[in-house]
Every structure is written in structure tokens, then in C-alpha cells.
Amino acid sequence: MDPRDLKYFAVVAEHGNLRRAAEALELSQPGLSKCLRRLERAAGWNLVRRTPKGVELTDFGSVLLAHARRLKLFLDDVEQEVADLGQGRAGHLRIGVIPGYDEDLIPQACVKLVAKSPKVTVNIAIGGLETLLPALRKGELDITISGIPVTPPKGLVQEHLFDDRFVAYASRNHRLARRKQLTLADVAQERWALPGSNAVTQQLLLRVFEDEGYSPPTIAMETAAMGPKLELVAHSDVLGFTARRLVRGAAARLDLVELAVEGMPPTRPVGVSYRRDAYLSPTARRFIEILKATAQKIAAQKP
């Protein structure tokens, strides 16, 4: 089988339509059909069937697609590695990061990377794990930075960076801000600005409430973006819940304070993830080392 035909077949499967697949590949439709027929002859089976809307995979096509996708990732890695060797070490790094770490960790690390490797280009995608991890598995991202579970997801390597401490916070003018010590009962009836039900941050808070027998917190705002949450909390009676370092960073500018809530000491390990069997470029490896050094600096900052 021609690896190129397998690559084209994967694009046909993705689009479910020969015309759209040909446009994506910048090929003629007859030329793509010829590649598909050649692949079917090599496989000895029909791989697609015609439908009114385009094409769909046969059972044999579905089996071959799984192998074709793995081969495509392998060939992409080979192409990238050859380019790295040939260029001496310029390069392109695709980073996925969950909201929050784009506020301090990633900017500081990127400044150091570009200073050491001025020809490197960087693309940063910000999103939740539900979008970043699939993109990492597909080879659309080189690394991701996020909270990491105790057991790494299958096929991924996760290197620990630091442990993030999470706290409740409020406007300095909030009635609870004057209290030196609070209990969960004191904050259980408040309204909250949170990142969304799929976010690990919100799941941590829900777990604290659930463990102590309280109903889920009342939501005033849900958004992955930090800015709107910080502004709302700073100018209303709404409470927030996020990493302590982010509250510290915004405290002076927005007049925010951390709330000392008994029974709310959750922490989360933060790390960098990449595909276990994939090629990791020299640029990516250098960036991971920079991340570790930057994370140590952030973790060493006193509350």
C-alpha cells in the first residue's frame, strides 16, 4: 500500500465526501478516486460505499482507517524530525493550555524560549481538557499544560510542574472579607463566578461542597475566561474560586482578597502532557525544561 493513498483515504473518511476531500487535499476528484481504487485493490476489499450524500466506510474501511490514522501521525512525526535536523533548530511549537496558566506560567516561559531560540514560532490554543486532549492525541498539539490526574490518560506522558492551591476570593468590600475565619456554611448560600461544569476548578469546589453535605453553589457567571470573573467579583457580592497565585496577581489591581474558609484547602497537581510514542522536537523538550524552571519560580513565591 502506498502511504500517500492511506493518508488520502483518511481525509476521505473525515469528510465523507470525495469532492470536499479533494478540495481539502488540493487534488482533482478523478485523481482522488483513482488513489482510492488503487488502495482498494491493494487491500482486496471495498473500503467505501456510495451514499446520496457522499461516501461512508465499509467495515473493512473502518478497520483500515484506524491504522491509517496511526500511520499519518507517524509520518507527520518523521517529517517534523527531518525538518528539525535540516534547519538546525528553528521550529514551530503548538501548545495547548487551560485558562489560568495563560496568565503567568505560559507568558513567562514563552519569553524565555524566544530569547534562547529567536527563530522559533509558537502557537497557543486555550481551552478545556475536553478539547485539548483530543487535539493532542490527533497530533494537532505538541504539548498541553493542565491539571493532571493521579493516573495518566492512556498513551500520554505527564510530567509534574507544581501543585496549585485553590482558594475562595471576594471583593475587599464584601461583608465576608472582614472575617478572619469562615466556614463552608458562611459561603454556601453565596453566588459564585466559576469556569464551567467541565473545568477541574469547578469540580474541586463541587466536591468540597458535596463532601460536607451542602448543595452545589449558586452560579452567577460561568466562563473559562479569567478577566470577566475577576471583574465581576471585584465589583459585586459574587464570590470566586481559583488558583491562589491568580488572586495574588490581580489583588492589587482589582482590590480582591482571599477568604480564609475552613475546609477549603484543595490543591491540584499541574503538569505538561505529550504523546508517549510520538516524536518530541528539540524545541518542545527545551520548552518543557523552561516550564519546569518557571514553575519552580512561581511555586516559590510566598502567598
Secondary structure, DSSP 4 states (H G I P E B T S, - for coil): --HHHHHHHHHHHHHT-HHHHHHHHT--HHHHHHHHHHHHHHHTS--EEEETTEEEE-HHHHHHHHHHHHHHHHHHHHHHHHHHHHHSS-EEEEEEE-TTTTTTHHHHHHHHHHHH-TTEEEEEEE--HHHHHHHHHTTS-SEEEEE--SSPPTTEEEEEEEEEEEEEEEETTSGGGG-S-B-HHHHTTSEEEES-TTSHHHHHHHHHHHHTTPPPPEEEEE-S-HHHHHHHHHTSS-EEEEEHHHHHHHHHHHTEEEE-BTT---EEEEEEEEETTS---HHHHHHHHHHHHHHHHHHHS--
